[in-house]
Amino acid sequence: MPRFVVEADGGSRGNPGPAGYGAVVLDPVTGETLAERAEYIGVATNNVAEYKGLIAGLKAARELAPDAQVLVRMDSKLVVEQMSGRWKIKHADMKPLAAEAATILPRSQVMYEWIPREVNKHADRLANEAMDAGKRGKQWEPSDSTAVFDRGAARALATPPPSGPPGDAAAGAAAVRAALAASSSGTSSSAAALADAGADTLFAEPGSGAAGRIPAPVPGPGSAAPATTAEAPAATAEAPAPAATAAAATAAAPVAGTGWGPVDMGTPATFVLLRHGETALTPQKRFSGSGGTDPELSPVGRRQAVAVAEALAARGTVQAVVSSPLRRCRETAQAVADRLGLEVAVEEGLRETDFGAWEGLTFGEVRERFPDDLQAWLDSPKAAPTGGGESFAHVTRRVLATRDRLLARYAGRTVLLVTHVTPVKTLVRLALGAPPESLFRMELSAASLSAVAYYADGNASVRLLNDTSHLR
């Protein structure tokens, strides 16, 4: 099930006076901006503008995924408390707005959280841009927005200090996700150190290590809200706890739990990530996604599949094999499954990016034919390849949903996922809490092995990246 964070704000220069709102939908794992909304609404009060910002944010989330779980974060105590059902709505202007907001998504899919104004910079900037546009007699246009530039500052304010020792990978997690879950406790190692340890760490016993957090389900109204930032700790439905009290309690005692559940360092689900063997296109470095010719393994690729099958058989810990539907992956997966005596399950969500009109072309050829589209693609994860391809943002949402389905299906088991460059890199970067541009900074060879362990408390530990020792 998709999960979003909606941050919304509204303002009035005069209260009542010229007013506008801003809202942003964020990916809770990556912190990426999925949608922005802003509008000048004429003369209105602050509260009306705030409610209109909430409505716009919820509608934007619904447009992205009507079944999404949404955490709404606002610096308006009034709106948060009224929409949470703890304060009555008395003002005549507020009642229809609150009623409209309540009907956009089912109540069970939405939870509200108050945050300090300084953490709500992105939405606040959008609201001010909308009011500035209204002053000029215009409406806000997305192309004029500079709100995204405040995101880094908001993240820094939202990120709690690391609770683990130096090298704790949780300290580098995406800030929106950090705002949703307190830092994990216990000893941990960096992903680099784990990778340096080599292939022997691939199926190591559960122990230290927590890189990124898997977003937990958003509770419905009436549930106790999750602990979040020190500046704005969440409260129970009965009585919000002061920020200072929560911060002092955190400093005075070890963290007993993380996020929305207790710490669980039991047997993780381990995804062993295998990039398929070579095809004829691989050594030519041509774009080969899910929208092209669906090539088969080359003779070299078939030898690679046999080699990785022997290596995995020697380790003897893979309990299931899941493959992308594309031919090169199914052939690689079948070679491994035959050696291990397992069946191959096909998972549509593991397919490669659709590269549109770039399929079969080299990077240089794309640069010559579609220079502007290529530059946009390099600059933004929301930009899609020419001709209706998939953006990395879209692929991330698809891979996230697939990851969650497989984690539920294979809890506590070691599973081989035979897939492609983009899905493997996406799973690794999400586990590390790395930004989207990190996709361009990982090497991933044909028939290479990577591994991520996922714990039931939401922690993830990258244990291996791009291991090709079995091919030497």
Secondary structure, 3 states (H helix, E strand, C coil): CCEEEEEEEEEECCCCEEEEEEEEEECCCCCCEEEEEEEEEEEECHHHHHHHHHHHHHHHHHHHCCCCEEEEEECCHHHHHHHCCCCCCCCCCHHHHHHHHHHHCCHHHEEEEECCHHHCHHHHHHHHHHHHHHHCCCCCCHHHCCHHHHHHHHHHHHCCCCCCCCCCHHHHCCHHHHHHCCCCCCCCCCHHHHHHCCHHHCCCCCCCCCCEECCCCCCCCCCCCCCCCCCCCCCCCCCCCCHHHHHHHHHHCCCCEECCEECCCCCCEEEEEEECCCECCCCCCECCCCCCCCCCECHHHHHHHHHHHHHHHHHCCCCEEEECCCHHHHHHHHHHHHHHCCCEEECHHHCCCCCHHHCCCEHHHHHHHCHHHHHHHHHCCCCCCCCCCCCHHHHHHHHHHHHHHHHHHCCCCEEEEEECHHHHHHHHHHHHCCCHHHHHHCCCCCCCEEEEEECCCCEEEEEEEEECHHHC
